[in-house]
Amino acid sequence: MLMHNICVEKRASFGRTNPDKLFYVIRDPKERAGLFSVHNYVVHYLKKCEEINAIPIIDMQHYPNEVIADDRYVGKRNMWEYFFRQTYDYTLEEIYKSKNVIMGSSADPASLGEIYDPKEIFASHFLLEKYVLLNDDMMDKCQQTFIDFHMDEGKTLAVICRGTDYIGTRPEGHSIMPSVDQIIATINEKWEEWGAFSRIYLATEDEAIFQTLKNVYGDRIVSYQQMRFQETGDRVLSQIIKDKKEENFKHKLSEEYFISIWLVSQCNALIAPIVSSTLAALRMKRGGGMRIPIFLCWEIINNIWHEGV
């Protein structure tokens, strides 16, 4: 069963199963959405499910995504479950035999504005605690990497940097990324303001940015990501990823990216631009002995939106 990639919200009845339940199928048919864009989209619709008292079920199995999953797995594997547990103990097979189902829309009203609103981040954090739980394999990998990087020793400053296609194509409606010089200046300023850190955890897909910061900060820089990209020119990153022929490249890249941002969420402070991975890290954050989505400090280093002019 392959669904059309233009979806409208509609009620459906697929059978007589679960007549006393109302299910809401969250589906994201936008083929070039990155992992944390999908994450943001899902959180938006989880909020809606709470409002209408529906049981959310995430179907990323019947919709192709050229950034996250190989086409041969469409209809066979639920890419959401590469990383997370399903929201409830219902299978997609059971849902598509159920009596009361709302098929979600392809509209994406999710916003990154929550980055500026700690109360909303706090609310989303507990939504993730309820519905967006890592599967056992992914949790083991994340926790082992945290141990391997000794991130439980001292304080860690996290820095998220997006480059590549954000620089080359300046996509309309997206943030303009800060220059490397701006990043370095902000790191130096906040290092003094917030107090010394044991290390800088760097999350970036851009090889040039990584090398520049590594040259400046040396061994203080740690980074989990190994699959980084050179300047992409006028091509978007999703096109480059789509063209890769390596076996399971998309899955490996997405897994590496997820672990990297999960590590960001475990740090003490954050410097980052307005991108989906920043919002995801803020939402996933646990601080001190309290399960609250607040970093020691965070700094958003750009608030200029590119309008295609």
Disulfide bonds with the S-S distance in Angstrom:
none
